[in-house]
Amino acid sequence: MAMKRDVQGKFALKNEDYRKVRSLRLTDRTWKVLGIAAECSGVTRADYLEQIVREQNRSSITQQKEEVLPSITRNEVKELPCNTWQDKEIERLKAEIHDLSQENVQRVERATIVLPQIPDLEAKRDRVLLDLKLGKQAPGYKAAQKALNRFIALIEPPR
């Protein structure tokens, strides 16, 4: 929501009344509900509070004991007709989690297919070493065996 500014770069007045900067101590929950209500009304939190006070002043200047200030309950917040960016972000993250879990399932399926082949690699290593027609003490045999063992260790999942 873009705020209007005057030629000096200051925020433009919404009406004839000058506003001073004030501070409030609010709980996180109250701040969030206030923000949602203001966003749904298309105004800032400050403007929303100003509206509430103005509406109260129209009905009466002094509040009677039975009169209750307008408030937004948790149930009313759920029913407000607006889509906040948080809701969209939550839906996007849920979809991302779903996609990642599907991808994870596929990876687990592929890993279970590869696992039974590991013992076959050791047998194939031994056949390749026999095809070299070198003695087991020959430097070439030992170098090839060492390289093949390293290769198997790289592709073998941790136990």
N, C-alpha and C positions, 0 to 999 in steps of 0.2 A: 504494500500500500504506500504510494508516494505521498509525501507530505509537501504541501505548498509552502514556498518560501518567498519572501519579499525581495526587492532589488538588492538589499544589503546581505542577503543570504540567510537571514533569520527566518524562523518559522512564521508564516503569516497568521494573523489573528483570525480565529474562527468567528468571532463576534466582537462587539465593542469592548467587552471586558478583557482587561490585560490579565494574563495568567503568569503567576510566579512558579518557579520550580519548587515542588514539594516532595516529601518522601513519605512512604508508608512502610510499615512492617507487616508483611503478609506471609502466610504459609505458602509453600510451593503449590499445594493443591488449590488454594484460593487464587493465586496468581494465574495458574493454568486455566481455571474455570473462567476467571475474568477475561483472560485472553481469548478463549473460545467464544464467549458471549460477544465480546467486542468485534472479533473477526466476522462472526455471523451477522452482526449488525452493520458491518462495513465501516467501522470507525476504530479509533485507537482506544486503548484502555482508559486514558484520561477523558476522552470524549464520552465514552460509555458511562463513566462515573458521573460526569457532569449531567448527562441525560437523566440518570436516576435521581440525582439531587434536584434538578429542575422539576421533574415530575412530582416529587414529594412536596416541593414548595407550592405547586399549583393546587394540590388538594388541601393542604393546610400548612401554616407556618409552624405550628407546634404539633408534635406527634402525641396522640393519645396512647394510653398504656396498652389497649387492646390492639392497636394498629401494628401491623408487622411490615417491616421494610421489604421491598421486593428482593427476592433472592432466586438464584438458579440452583436447583437441586441436581444431584447426580443423574437422576432419571430424565430430567428435562434436558440436560446437556446431550444425552444420547439421542434425543428426538429433534434437536435443532437441525434445521434444513441447510446444512452446509457441509462441504467436504474440506477438511483441513489437510494441510500438507503432511501432517503426521499420519493420518489414516492412509493416504496414498503411499507413503514410505513404508508403513507396516505391511501393506498388501504386496508391495514390490519385494520386500525382504522375505515374506512368506513364500512367494513364488521362487525366489532365488534359493531358499533353503530346500524347497521341493525339488528343484532342478539338480542341486548339488547332491541330494540324497539319492536321486535316480542315477546320477553319474557314479556315485559311490557303489551302488548295487552292481552296476555294470562292471566296475573295476574289480570288485570282489569275485564276480563270476569268471572274469578273465583270469584272475590269479588262481582260482581253484582249478582251472584248466591247465595252467602252466605247472603247478606244483607236482603232479605225478610224473612229469617229464624229467625232473632233476636227477633221480637215480639213473635214468637212461643216459644222462650226460656222462656220468662217471664210467659207465660201461663203454660208451662210445670213445671216451678218452683213452681207455685201455686198448681198444681195437686200433685207434690211430697210432698209439705208441708201438704196438706190435708191427704195424705196417711199415714203421721206420726201419725195421730189421737192424736195430742196434742193440747192443747189450745194455742191461739195466744200469751198468756202471759207466757207460759212455757219456761224455759231457753233453753231446747233442740230445741224447735221450733225457737226461736230467733237466736240461734247459727247456725242452718241449713239455715235459711233465709239469715243470714249475709254471710255465705260461698257461697251460690248459687248466691247471688247478686254480690259478688266479682268475681266469675267465669264468670258471664255474662259480667261484666265490662271489664274483660281481653280480651274476644273474640270479644267484640263489637268495631267496628271501631270508631274513634273520630268523633264527629258531628260538 
